């Protein structure tokens, strides 16, 4: 239903579409997405094949420039350009002429979600341009994205995402009537992605593991990927070719295997083992590294729609994460005024605790509970009340809850804490004992009992064995290791306590309570390095000193 012109010039076959406003010399030889053509000739003609070939230039190029120089655990400043050539570029031209700022913001949010995850990126710039000479339309987005690195098995790693990975190829041939139907593959098309990331500390000690170079095909798709570190930057590229055709039913299983093989050919960017965390920086270093990020957040807040508090929320969490608690509270307070929610009141409670304002933290947590009266918030509120000496109020709150089996562990923990702080540890011992009796192999139940014994210094005679069972049964051992360390400390087993705290911090380097207790243990054994542990822990979580002091644990004088 479409008329095109076939021409042969110097032996090269061309299929020319006079209706395309995006035809240029660079893409003139591209083949249309058809298998056959019917020539219009006097006397008629039979069908002639349209010989497929890959497009000469990519129809889509994604270029991502990321600045991760602030640190492995600080946000990334990103500039992303999506350039479209050919007919898709013509659509961008229409957008450049007609799109409103609101439409551009919505489009940028969609791009941000695809690259940084749902709700995680803050957009500070978006623009659309069209180059008439090349017929290329470009959508540009500037944004702040969460840190690319995740803590995995004692190392910081970031997945290097390049082009397609085969995960979307899974034709459904489950019904008998479908089993002999081939799979149609779209094409011809070509895409390219380019990524450059400035690494922290000039890239010193960073490395790439896994499939840094890949060339693979699956289901008429070819992908060539490469990743390397050059002059302190991660440079990653991917070229993907989609070829028009069919996959015979008998060949589908092999194509699936090829797709899965590509899916498993992952490349990871690994940070050095001696990486510098944000809590290890001096306050001046943290402020210096955070300054460009905060400036970008300010741009994002100004760029957002008047009712979009997402960038303000992101800045508040960032400031909390770099221990600028007063600034974080200012942002959370504004959010609470303009769009109150259980979440923002909980964030306010956390920050108020860090600022040494526990009574106001109680009010904030109570406000969260009033907005969304879930038991988890009530248990947290009860414990916060109890640590402020308001144990009667805490017990009254717990007594009024409707608690099901799913909350049994949290209820026992809250009851044990409140009664213990009121001076009666027998209630807690009985509650924890009953909990463990019901679930003797439940790691969380065992850890709750271990933690209770360590905090209140009771039932220590068999506590180490119980805590060891908690460590052995835990999916994530950092918490029970920390609990067992406290039991060792109570028993005067300082070497064992330090070993457990070292192991917990190796699994979770940001555990401020573990770092604080390790500092006390080190000082108790004459290791003056414990003072730095304590100072760092108090930077991260100032309230940790009050927590341990309430259980009679303080640094030696």
C-alpha positions as CSV (number, residue, x, y, z in Angstrom):
1,X,0.0,0.0,0.0
2,X,3.0,2.3,-0.4
3,X,4.8,3.4,-3.6
4,X,8.6,3.7,-3.6
5,X,11.3,4.1,-6.2
6,X,13.9,1.4,-6.9
7,X,17.1,2.7,-8.4
8,X,20.5,1.2,-9.1
9,X,23.4,3.5,-9.0
10,X,27.0,2.2,-9.6
11,X,25.7,-1.3,-8.8
12,X,24.1,-0.2,-5.5
13,X,20.4,-0.9,-5.1
14,X,18.4,1.9,-3.5
15,X,14.8,1.9,-2.4
16,X,13.7,5.6,-2.3
17,X,10.7,6.9,-0.5
18,X,9.7,10.3,-1.8
19,X,7.3,10.9,1.1
20,X,10.0,10.8,3.7
21,X,11.0,14.2,4.9
22,X,13.9,12.7,6.8
23,X,15.9,11.2,3.9
24,X,19.5,12.3,3.8
25,X,22.6,11.2,2.1
26,X,23.7,9.3,5.2
27,X,20.6,7.1,5.3
28,X,19.7,7.1,1.6
29,X,20.8,3.4,1.1
30,X,18.7,2.2,4.1
31,X,16.3,-0.6,3.1
32,X,12.6,-0.3,4.0
33,X,11.0,-2.9,6.4
34,X,9.6,-5.1,3.7
35,X,10.5,-8.5,2.3
36,X,9.1,-8.0,-1.3
37,X,8.2,-5.3,-3.7
38,X,5.9,-5.4,-6.7
39,X,7.3,-3.4,-9.6
40,X,4.9,-1.2,-11.5
41,X,5.8,-2.0,-15.2
42,X,4.1,-2.1,-18.5
43,X,3.1,-5.7,-19.0
44,X,3.2,-6.4,-15.3
45,X,5.8,-8.1,-13.1
46,X,6.3,-10.6,-10.5
47,X,7.4,-9.9,-6.9
48,X,11.1,-9.0,-6.5
49,X,13.0,-9.5,-3.2
50,X,14.2,-6.5,-1.2
51,X,17.6,-7.6,-0.1
52,X,18.1,-6.7,3.5
53,X,21.2,-4.8,4.9
54,X,22.0,-3.1,8.1
55,X,21.4,0.7,8.2
56,X,24.5,2.7,7.4
57,X,24.1,4.8,10.5
58,X,22.2,4.3,13.8
59,X,18.6,5.5,13.9
60,X,18.9,6.0,17.6
61,X,22.0,7.0,19.6
62,X,21.9,7.3,23.3
63,X,24.8,9.2,24.9
64,X,25.1,9.3,28.7
65,X,27.7,11.4,30.4
66,X,27.9,10.7,34.2
67,X,30.0,12.4,36.8
68,X,30.5,10.0,39.8
69,X,33.6,11.9,41.1
70,X,31.9,13.0,44.3
71,X,32.2,9.5,45.7
72,X,31.0,5.9,45.4
73,X,28.1,6.5,47.8
74,X,27.1,9.9,46.6
75,X,24.7,10.8,43.8
76,X,25.7,11.0,40.1
77,X,25.3,14.1,37.9
78,X,24.0,12.8,34.5
79,X,23.5,14.4,31.1
80,X,21.6,12.2,28.6
81,X,21.1,12.8,24.9
82,X,18.8,10.7,22.9
83,X,19.3,11.4,19.2
84,X,16.9,10.0,16.5
85,X,17.6,10.0,12.8
86,X,15.2,9.3,9.9
87,X,11.4,9.2,10.4
88,X,11.8,9.1,14.2
89,X,13.8,12.3,14.0
90,X,11.0,13.9,12.2
91,X,8.7,13.2,15.2
92,X,11.3,14.9,17.4
93,X,11.1,17.9,15.1
94,X,7.3,18.1,15.7
95,X,8.0,17.9,19.4
96,X,10.6,20.7,19.3
97,X,8.0,22.9,17.5
98,X,5.0,22.1,19.7
99,X,5.8,20.5,23.0
100,X,4.9,22.5,26.1
101,X,7.3,22.6,29.2
102,X,4.9,20.3,31.0
103,X,5.1,17.7,28.2
104,X,8.8,17.9,28.1
105,X,9.0,17.4,31.9
106,X,6.8,14.3,31.6
107,X,8.9,12.9,28.8
108,X,12.1,13.5,30.8
109,X,10.6,11.8,33.8
110,X,10.0,8.7,31.6
111,X,13.5,8.7,30.4
112,X,14.8,9.1,34.0
113,X,12.8,6.2,35.2
114,X,14.2,3.9,32.4
115,X,17.8,4.9,33.3
116,X,17.7,5.4,37.1
117,X,14.7,3.5,38.4
118,X,11.2,4.5,39.3
119,X,11.1,7.7,41.3
120,X,14.8,7.9,41.9
121,X,16.1,10.6,39.6
122,X,15.6,14.4,39.9
123,X,15.4,16.2,36.6
124,X,17.0,19.7,36.4
125,X,17.0,20.3,32.6
126,X,15.3,19.1,29.5
127,X,15.4,20.4,25.9
128,X,14.5,19.3,22.4
129,X,16.4,20.3,19.3
130,X,16.2,19.4,15.6
131,X,19.0,19.6,13.0
132,X,17.6,20.2,9.6
133,X,20.8,19.4,7.8
134,X,21.2,15.9,9.3
135,X,17.5,15.3,10.0
136,X,18.4,14.3,13.6
137,X,16.3,15.2,16.5
138,X,17.8,15.2,20.0
139,X,16.1,15.1,23.4
140,X,18.5,16.2,26.2
141,X,17.9,15.6,29.9
142,X,20.0,16.6,32.9
143,X,19.4,14.8,36.1
144,X,20.7,13.7,39.5
145,X,20.7,9.9,39.9
146,X,21.4,7.7,43.0
147,X,24.9,6.2,43.3
148,X,25.5,3.5,40.8
149,X,27.3,1.3,43.2
150,X,25.8,-1.4,45.5
151,X,27.4,-3.3,48.3
152,X,27.6,-6.9,47.2
153,X,29.4,-9.7,49.1
154,X,31.9,-7.3,50.7
155,X,32.6,-5.2,47.6
156,X,31.1,-2.2,45.9
157,X,29.9,-3.0,42.4
158,X,28.0,-1.3,39.6
159,X,26.4,-3.2,36.7
160,X,27.5,-1.9,33.4
161,X,24.3,-1.7,31.3
162,X,24.8,-1.7,27.6
163,X,22.1,-2.1,25.0
164,X,19.7,-5.0,25.0
165,X,20.5,-8.0,27.2
166,X,18.2,-10.7,25.8
167,X,15.8,-10.7,28.7
168,X,12.8,-9.6,26.6
169,X,13.1,-12.5,24.2
170,X,10.7,-15.2,25.3
171,X,8.1,-16.1,22.6
172,X,5.1,-17.8,24.1
173,X,4.5,-21.1,22.3
174,X,2.8,-22.9,25.3
175,X,-0.5,-23.7,23.4
176,X,-0.5,-26.6,21.0
177,X,-2.0,-24.4,18.3
178,X,0.9,-22.0,18.5
179,X,3.8,-24.4,18.5
180,X,4.5,-24.3,14.8
181,X,4.1,-20.6,14.4
182,X,7.4,-18.8,13.6
183,X,8.5,-15.6,15.3
184,X,8.5,-12.4,13.2
185,X,11.5,-10.2,14.0
186,X,11.4,-6.4,13.2
187,X,14.0,-4.6,11.3
188,X,16.2,-3.5,9.8
189,X,17.2,-1.1,12.6
190,X,20.3,0.0,14.3
191,X,20.9,1.6,17.7
192,X,24.0,2.7,19.6
193,X,24.6,3.6,23.2
194,X,27.6,5.4,24.6
195,X,28.4,6.0,28.2
196,X,31.2,7.8,29.9
197,X,31.4,8.0,33.7
198,X,34.0,10.0,35.6
199,X,35.1,7.8,38.5
200,X,35.9,8.8,42.0
201,X,39.5,9.4,43.0
202,X,40.6,9.6,39.3
203,X,39.6,5.9,38.8
204,X,42.4,4.6,41.0
205,X,41.9,1.0,41.9
206,X,38.7,0.6,39.9
207,X,38.4,-2.5,37.6
208,X,36.0,-4.3,35.3
209,X,35.0,-7.9,35.9
210,X,33.0,-10.2,33.7
211,X,32.2,-9.9,30.0
212,X,33.9,-6.5,29.2
213,X,33.8,-7.4,25.5
214,X,30.8,-9.2,24.0
215,X,29.7,-10.0,20.5
216,X,26.5,-12.1,20.3
217,X,23.4,-12.8,18.4
218,X,19.9,-14.1,19.3
219,X,16.7,-14.2,17.3
220,X,18.0,-12.0,14.4
221,X,19.5,-9.4,16.8
222,X,23.2,-8.8,16.9
223,X,24.9,-6.9,19.7
224,X,28.5,-5.8,20.1
225,X,29.5,-4.4,23.5
226,X,32.7,-3.1,25.0
227,X,33.7,-1.5,28.3
228,X,37.0,-0.2,29.5
229,X,38.5,2.3,31.9
230,X,40.4,5.1,30.2
231,X,42.0,8.0,32.0
232,X,39.9,7.7,35.1
233,X,36.6,7.2,33.2
234,X,34.5,4.2,32.5
235,X,33.8,4.1,28.7
236,X,31.1,1.7,27.6
237,X,29.6,1.3,24.1
238,X,27.0,-1.0,22.5
239,X,25.9,-1.4,18.9
240,X,22.6,-3.3,18.3
241,X,21.4,-4.5,14.9
242,X,17.8,-5.7,14.5
243,X,17.2,-7.7,11.3
244,X,13.9,-8.2,9.5
245,X,13.0,-11.9,9.3
246,X,11.5,-14.9,10.9
247,X,12.6,-17.5,13.4
248,X,11.3,-20.9,12.5
249,X,9.4,-22.7,15.3
250,X,12.1,-25.4,15.5
251,X,14.8,-22.7,16.0
252,X,13.0,-20.9,18.9
253,X,14.6,-23.0,21.7
254,X,18.1,-22.3,20.4
255,X,17.3,-18.6,20.1
256,X,16.1,-18.6,23.7
257,X,19.3,-20.2,24.8
258,X,21.3,-17.6,22.9
259,X,19.3,-14.8,24.6
260,X,19.9,-16.3,28.1
261,X,23.6,-16.7,27.3
262,X,23.7,-13.0,26.5
263,X,21.7,-12.2,29.6
264,X,24.4,-13.9,31.7
265,X,27.3,-12.2,30.0
266,X,27.3,-9.3,32.4
267,X,30.1,-6.8,33.1
268,X,30.6,-5.2,36.5
269,X,32.5,-2.1,37.6
270,X,34.2,-2.9,40.8
271,X,35.4,-0.3,43.3
272,X,38.7,-0.8,45.2
273,X,38.7,-2.6,48.5
274,X,40.0,0.5,50.3
275,X,37.3,2.8,49.0
276,X,36.6,6.0,50.9
277,X,33.0,6.2,52.3
278,X,31.2,9.5,52.9
279,X,31.4,9.1,56.7
280,X,35.2,8.8,56.4
281,X,35.5,12.3,54.9
282,X,36.1,15.4,57.0
283,X,33.2,17.8,57.2
284,X,35.0,20.1,54.9
285,X,35.6,17.3,52.3
286,X,31.9,16.3,52.5
287,X,30.7,19.9,52.0
288,X,33.1,20.3,49.0
289,X,32.0,17.1,47.3
290,X,28.3,17.7,48.1
291,X,28.3,21.3,46.7
292,X,27.8,20.4,43.0
293,X,25.1,17.9,43.9
294,X,23.2,20.4,46.1
295,X,23.4,23.0,43.3
296,X,21.9,20.4,40.9
297,X,19.1,19.6,43.4
298,X,18.4,23.3,43.6
299,X,18.0,23.5,39.8
300,X,15.8,20.4,39.9
301,X,13.5,22.0,42.6
302,X,13.2,25.1,40.5
303,X,12.6,23.1,37.3
304,X,9.8,20.8,38.8
305,X,6.1,21.6,38.6
306,X,4.7,23.5,41.5
307,X,3.0,20.4,42.9
308,X,6.0,18.1,42.4
309,X,7.9,17.7,45.7
310,X,10.0,14.8,44.4
311,X,13.2,16.8,43.9
312,X,12.8,18.5,47.3
313,X,12.3,15.0,48.9
314,X,15.4,13.8,47.1
315,X,17.4,16.7,48.4
316,X,16.2,16.2,51.9
317,X,17.2,12.5,51.9
318,X,20.6,13.5,50.4
319,X,21.2,16.0,53.2
320,X,20.2,13.5,55.8
321,X,22.7,11.0,54.2
322,X,25.5,13.5,54.4
323,X,24.6,14.2,58.0
324,X,23.4,17.8,57.4
325,X,20.5,17.1,59.7
326,X,19.3,20.7,60.3
327,X,19.1,21.3,56.5
328,X,17.3,18.0,56.0
329,X,14.8,18.9,58.6
330,X,14.1,22.3,56.9
331,X,13.2,20.4,53.7
332,X,11.1,17.7,55.5
333,X,9.2,20.4,57.3
334,X,8.3,22.1,54.1
335,X,7.1,18.8,52.6
336,X,5.1,18.1,55.8
337,X,3.4,21.5,55.4
338,X,2.6,21.2,51.7
339,X,1.9,17.5,51.4
340,X,1.8,15.7,54.8
341,X,2.3,12.0,54.8
342,X,3.3,9.2,57.1
343,X,6.6,8.9,55.3
344,X,7.6,12.5,55.8
345,X,6.7,12.5,59.5
346,X,8.9,9.4,59.9
347,X,11.8,11.1,58.2
348,X,11.3,14.1,60.4
349,X,11.3,11.9,63.5
350,X,14.6,10.3,62.5
351,X,16.3,13.7,61.9
352,X,14.9,15.2,65.1
353,X,16.4,12.2,67.0
354,X,19.7,12.9,65.4
355,X,19.5,16.6,66.4
356,X,19.0,15.6,70.0
357,X,15.3,16.6,70.1
358,X,13.6,13.3,71.1
359,X,10.4,14.8,72.4
360,X,9.8,16.4,69.1
361,X,10.7,13.2,67.4
362,X,7.9,11.5,69.4
363,X,5.5,14.1,68.2
364,X,6.6,13.5,64.6
365,X,6.2,9.8,64.9
366,X,2.8,10.2,66.5
367,X,1.8,12.3,63.5
368,X,3.0,9.6,61.2
369,X,0.9,7.0,63.1
370,X,-2.2,9.3,62.9
371,X,-1.9,9.5,59.1
372,X,-1.3,5.8,58.7
373,X,-2.0,3.8,61.9
374,X,0.1,0.7,61.1
375,X,1.5,-1.5,63.9
376,X,5.1,-1.1,62.8
377,X,4.9,2.7,63.4
378,X,3.2,2.1,66.8
379,X,5.9,-0.3,67.9
380,X,8.6,2.3,67.0
381,X,6.7,5.0,68.8
382,X,6.3,2.8,71.9
383,X,10.0,2.2,72.1
384,X,10.9,5.8,71.5
385,X,8.5,6.8,74.4
386,X,10.1,4.2,76.6
387,X,13.6,5.4,76.0
388,X,12.4,8.8,77.1
389,X,11.1,7.4,80.3
390,X,7.5,7.4,79.3
391,X,7.0,3.6,79.7
392,X,3.4,3.8,80.9
393,X,2.4,5.7,77.8
394,X,4.3,3.2,75.7
395,X,2.7,0.2,77.4
396,X,-0.8,1.7,77.0
397,X,-0.1,2.2,73.2
398,X,0.9,-1.4,72.8
399,X,-2.0,-2.7,74.8
400,X,-4.4,-0.9,72.5
401,X,-3.1,-2.5,69.3
402,X,-4.8,-5.3,67.3
403,X,-1.9,-7.6,66.6
404,X,-1.9,-10.6,64.3
405,X,0.6,-13.4,63.8
406,X,2.6,-11.4,61.3
407,X,3.4,-8.9,64.0
408,X,4.2,-11.4,66.8
409,X,7.9,-10.9,66.6
410,X,7.7,-7.1,66.6
411,X,5.2,-7.1,69.4
412,X,7.5,-9.3,71.6
413,X,10.4,-7.0,70.9
414,X,8.5,-3.9,71.8
415,X,7.0,-5.4,74.9
416,X,10.4,-6.7,76.0
417,X,12.0,-3.2,75.5
418,X,9.3,-1.2,77.2
419,X,9.1,-3.5,80.2
420,X,12.9,-3.7,80.5
421,X,13.2,0.0,80.4
422,X,10.5,0.2,83.1
423,X,12.7,-2.0,85.3
424,X,11.2,-5.5,84.8
425,X,13.2,-7.7,82.5
426,X,11.3,-10.8,83.4
427,X,8.4,-9.9,81.0
428,X,11.0,-9.6,78.2
429,X,12.7,-12.8,79.0
430,X,9.4,-14.6,79.0
431,X,8.2,-13.0,75.8
432,X,11.4,-13.7,74.0
433,X,11.5,-17.3,75.3
434,X,8.0,-17.9,74.1
435,X,8.9,-16.4,70.7
436,X,12.0,-18.7,70.3
437,X,10.0,-21.7,71.5
438,X,7.5,-21.2,68.8
439,X,10.1,-20.7,66.1
440,X,13.4,-22.3,67.3
441,X,15.0,-22.0,63.8
442,X,13.8,-18.5,62.9
443,X,16.9,-16.3,62.6
444,X,15.0,-13.1,63.3
445,X,13.4,-14.5,66.5
446,X,16.8,-15.8,67.7
447,X,18.4,-12.4,67.0
448,X,15.6,-10.5,68.8
449,X,16.2,-12.6,71.9
450,X,20.0,-12.2,71.6
451,X,19.7,-8.4,71.2
452,X,17.4,-8.2,74.2
453,X,19.8,-10.1,76.4
454,X,22.7,-8.0,75.3
455,X,21.0,-4.7,75.8
456,X,19.7,-5.5,79.3
457,X,22.5,-7.8,80.4
458,X,20.2,-10.7,81.4
459,X,20.2,-14.4,80.8
460,X,23.8,-14.3,79.6
461,X,24.8,-17.8,80.7
462,X,23.6,-19.4,77.5
463,X,23.3,-16.2,75.4
464,X,26.4,-16.8,73.2
465,X,25.0,-20.2,72.0
466,X,21.7,-18.6,71.2
467,X,23.3,-15.7,69.4
468,X,25.5,-18.1,67.4
469,X,22.3,-19.9,66.2
470,X,21.0,-16.5,65.1
471,X,24.1,-15.8,63.1
472,X,24.0,-19.3,61.5
473,X,20.4,-19.0,60.5
474,X,20.4,-15.4,59.3
475,X,20.0,-14.5,55.7
476,X,22.0,-11.4,56.4
477,X,24.4,-11.9,59.3
478,X,25.4,-8.2,60.1
479,X,22.6,-7.7,62.7
480,X,23.0,-10.9,64.7
481,X,26.8,-10.4,64.6
482,X,26.3,-7.0,66.2
483,X,23.9,-8.5,68.8
484,X,26.4,-11.3,69.7
485,X,29.1,-8.7,70.0
486,X,27.1,-6.9,72.7
487,X,26.6,-10.2,74.6
488,X,30.4,-10.8,74.4
489,X,31.0,-7.3,75.7
490,X,28.6,-7.9,78.6
491,X,30.6,-11.0,79.4
492,X,33.9,-9.2,79.3
493,X,35.0,-11.2,76.2
494,X,36.4,-8.1,74.4
495,X,38.4,-9.9,71.8
496,X,35.4,-11.9,70.7
497,X,33.3,-8.8,70.7
498,X,35.7,-7.0,68.4
499,X,35.9,-9.9,66.0
500,X,32.1,-9.9,65.7
501,X,32.0,-6.1,65.2
502,X,34.7,-6.3,62.6
503,X,32.7,-9.0,60.8
504,X,29.4,-7.0,61.0
505,X,31.1,-3.9,59.6
506,X,32.7,-5.9,56.8
507,X,29.2,-6.9,55.7
508,X,27.6,-3.5,56.4
509,X,30.2,-0.7,56.7
510,X,27.6,1.9,57.5
511,X,26.3,0.4,60.8
512,X,26.9,3.3,63.2
513,X,25.9,1.3,66.4
514,X,28.5,-1.4,65.5
515,X,31.1,1.2,64.9
516,X,30.3,3.0,68.1
517,X,30.5,-0.2,70.2
518,X,33.7,-1.2,68.5
519,X,35.2,2.1,69.5
520,X,34.3,1.4,73.2
521,X,35.7,-2.1,72.9
522,X,38.9,-0.8,71.4
523,X,39.3,1.9,74.1
524,X,38.7,-0.7,76.8
525,X,41.6,-2.8,75.4
526,X,43.9,0.2,75.2
527,X,43.5,0.8,71.5
528,X,43.2,4.6,71.1
529,X,42.0,4.1,67.5
530,X,38.6,3.6,69.2
531,X,38.2,7.3,69.5
532,X,38.0,7.7,65.7
533,X,35.4,4.9,65.6
534,X,33.3,6.7,68.1
535,X,33.7,10.1,66.5
536,X,32.7,8.7,63.1
537,X,29.7,6.8,64.5
538,X,28.5,10.0,66.2
539,X,28.8,11.9,62.9
540,X,26.6,9.3,61.3
541,X,24.1,8.8,64.1
542,X,24.5,11.2,67.0
543,X,21.7,9.5,69.0
544,X,23.7,6.3,69.2
545,X,25.5,7.6,72.3
546,X,22.2,8.2,74.1
547,X,20.9,4.8,73.2
548,X,23.9,2.9,74.6
549,X,24.1,5.2,77.7
550,X,20.5,4.2,78.5
551,X,21.8,0.7,78.8
552,X,24.7,1.7,81.0
553,X,27.3,1.5,78.2
554,X,29.6,4.5,77.7
555,X,33.2,5.0,76.5
556,X,35.8,4.5,79.2
557,X,37.1,7.8,80.7
